[in-house]
Amino acid sequence: MTEYSIRAEGLYKRFGEPELLRGVSLELPLTGVSALMGPSGCGKTTLLLILAGLLEPDAGRVEAAAGLRRAMVFQDDRLPESAAVRYNVELPLRGARAA
């Protein structure tokens, strides 16, 4: 039985120079919430596009648990820049609880 929802091994992606992803490997658990954080331009969106199946890596592979539906919701530029990081991270979670 698979204990992960998505597993990525040795992902590489380049759009010219420099490489955006260099040997990224990760496993996302079947349950819980995972977060991907980092500065602008570090490859977060590229990694998410690859995990969602919307972009092919230059090297490496992605495995998804059987029956897993992958999707991506693109970021909204309307997050309050003056708010604390914690507030902005919790913002979508508040909306999910209300639904």
C-alpha positions as CSV (number, residue, x, y, z in Angstrom):
1,M,0.0,0.0,0.0
2,T,1.3,3.5,-0.9
3,E,2.0,5.7,2.1
4,Y,2.4,8.9,0.1
5,S,0.2,10.9,-2.2
6,I,3.0,12.2,-4.4
7,R,6.7,11.2,-4.6
8,A,9.2,13.1,-6.6
9,E,12.8,11.9,-7.2
10,G,15.7,13.8,-8.7
11,L,13.7,16.6,-10.4
12,Y,15.7,19.0,-12.6
13,K,14.3,21.9,-14.5
14,R,16.0,24.7,-16.3
15,F,14.7,27.7,-18.3
16,G,18.0,29.0,-19.4
17,E,20.4,29.9,-16.6
18,P,20.4,29.2,-13.7
19,E,18.7,25.9,-13.0
20,L,15.5,26.3,-11.1
21,L,15.3,22.8,-9.7
22,R,18.4,20.7,-9.1
23,G,17.9,17.2,-7.9
24,V,14.7,17.9,-5.9
25,S,13.2,14.8,-4.1
26,L,10.3,14.7,-1.8
27,E,7.3,12.7,-0.5
28,L,4.0,14.2,0.4
29,P,2.0,12.1,2.9
30,L,-1.5,10.9,2.2
31,T,-3.0,12.9,5.0
32,G,-2.3,16.3,6.5
33,V,-1.2,19.6,5.0
34,S,2.1,20.4,3.4
35,A,3.6,23.8,2.6
36,L,6.2,24.9,0.2
37,M,7.8,28.2,1.1
38,G,10.8,30.2,-0.2
39,P,11.8,33.5,-1.8
40,S,10.5,34.7,-5.1
41,G,12.3,33.0,-8.0
42,C,13.5,29.9,-6.1
43,G,11.4,27.4,-8.1
44,K,8.3,26.9,-6.0
45,T,5.8,27.4,-8.8
46,T,7.9,25.3,-11.2
47,L,8.0,22.5,-8.7
48,L,4.2,22.7,-8.1
49,L,3.5,22.7,-11.9
50,I,5.6,19.6,-12.2
51,L,3.9,17.9,-9.3
52,A,0.5,18.8,-10.7
53,G,1.5,17.2,-14.1
54,L,1.3,20.5,-15.9
55,L,5.0,20.8,-16.7
56,E,7.5,18.1,-17.6
57,P,10.8,18.0,-15.7
58,D,14.1,17.9,-17.6
59,A,15.1,14.9,-15.5
60,G,13.6,12.9,-12.7
61,R,10.2,11.4,-12.1
62,V,7.0,12.0,-10.2
63,E,4.7,9.2,-8.9
64,A,1.2,9.8,-7.7
65,A,-0.8,7.4,-5.5
66,A,-3.5,5.5,-7.5
67,G,-6.6,7.5,-7.9
68,L,-5.1,10.7,-6.8
69,R,-6.5,13.7,-8.7
70,R,-3.9,16.5,-9.1
71,A,-4.8,20.2,-9.5
72,M,-3.2,23.6,-8.9
73,V,-4.8,26.9,-7.8
74,F,-2.6,29.7,-8.9
75,Q,-1.6,32.3,-6.4
76,D,-3.5,35.5,-5.9
77,D,-1.6,38.8,-5.8
78,R,-4.1,40.2,-3.4
79,L,-2.4,38.9,-0.2
80,P,-1.8,41.8,2.2
81,E,1.9,42.6,2.0
82,S,1.8,44.4,5.3
83,A,0.4,41.3,7.1
84,A,2.5,38.8,9.1
85,V,3.6,35.7,7.2
86,R,1.5,33.6,9.6
87,Y,-1.7,35.5,8.6
88,N,-1.0,35.0,4.9
89,V,-0.3,31.3,5.3
90,E,-3.5,30.8,7.4
91,L,-5.7,32.9,5.0
92,P,-6.6,30.0,2.6
93,L,-7.1,27.6,5.5
94,R,-9.7,30.0,7.0
95,G,-11.6,30.0,3.7
96,A,-11.5,26.1,3.5
97,R,-13.1,25.9,7.0
98,A,-15.9,28.2,6.0
99,A,-16.8,26.0,2.9
